[in-house]
Amino acid sequence: MDGVILLGYLAGILLTISLIPQVLQSWRTKSTKDISLWRYVIYTTGIALLVIYAFLVNDMPVAVMNAIALPLALSVLYLKMKYG
């Protein structure tokens, strides 16, 4: 695996990991009042589109890492809609 691909995976790992604290906090407290619904709607849509795009252009780091990030973002969106 060359350095550019490793860089792509490292960036994806860091961005995906950055979602985990919000997911855990939201599940633990059942509170999402300070989270913007529209931000997560737009963000989740963007991640989904990136997954599709990355598969179409065969960019595996972007495809794989965003496919992992998508359920995390969706879970925050779900919690926001459930607990507001």
C-alpha positions in Angstrom: 0.0 0.0 0.0 1.5 3.3 -1.0 1.8 6.4 1.2 -1.0 8.3 -0.5 -3.5 5.5 0.2 -2.2 5.3 3.8 -2.7 9.0 4.1 -6.3 8.6 2.9 -7.0 5.9 5.4 -5.4 7.8 8.2 -7.5 10.9 7.4 -10.6 8.8 7.2 -9.8 7.0 10.5 -9.4 10.4 12.3 -12.6 11.8 10.9 -14.5 8.7 11.8 -13.1 8.6 15.3 -14.1 12.2 15.7 -17.8 11.1 15.5 -17.5 8.6 18.4 -17.5 11.1 21.3 -20.8 12.7 20.1 -22.4 9.3 19.5 -21.4 8.1 23.0 -22.5 11.3 24.7 -25.8 11.4 22.9 -26.6 7.7 23.8 -25.5 8.1 27.4 -27.3 11.4 28.2 -30.3 10.9 25.8 -29.9 14.7 25.2 -29.2 16.3 21.8 -30.7 19.7 22.4 -27.4 21.5 21.6 -26.9 19.6 18.3 -28.1 21.1 15.1 -30.6 18.9 13.3 -29.9 20.6 9.9 -26.1 20.2 10.4 -26.5 16.4 10.8 -29.0 16.1 7.9 -26.6 17.9 5.6 -23.5 16.1 7.0 -25.1 12.6 6.8 -26.3 13.3 3.2 -22.8 14.4 2.3 -21.3 11.2 3.7 -23.8 9.0 1.9 -23.0 10.9 -1.4 -19.3 10.5 -0.8 -19.6 6.8 -0.3 -21.5 6.5 -3.7 -19.0 8.8 -5.4 -15.9 7.0 -4.0 -17.2 3.6 -5.1 -17.9 5.0 -8.6 -14.4 6.4 -9.0 -12.8 3.4 -7.1 -11.4 5.5 -4.3 -11.3 2.8 -1.6 -10.0 4.9 1.4 -12.8 7.4 0.9 -15.4 4.7 0.3 -14.5 2.5 3.2 -14.0 5.2 5.8 -17.2 7.0 4.9 -19.1 3.7 4.9 -17.9 3.3 8.5 -18.7 6.9 9.4 -22.2 6.8 7.9 -23.8 4.6 10.6 -22.2 6.8 13.3 -23.6 10.0 11.8 -27.0 8.3 11.2 -27.1 7.3 14.9 -26.6 10.9 16.0 -29.3 12.0 13.5 -31.6 9.3 14.9 -31.0 10.4 18.4 -31.5 14.0 17.5 -34.9 13.2 16.0 -35.9 11.0 18.9 -34.7 13.2 21.8 -34.7 16.6 20.1 
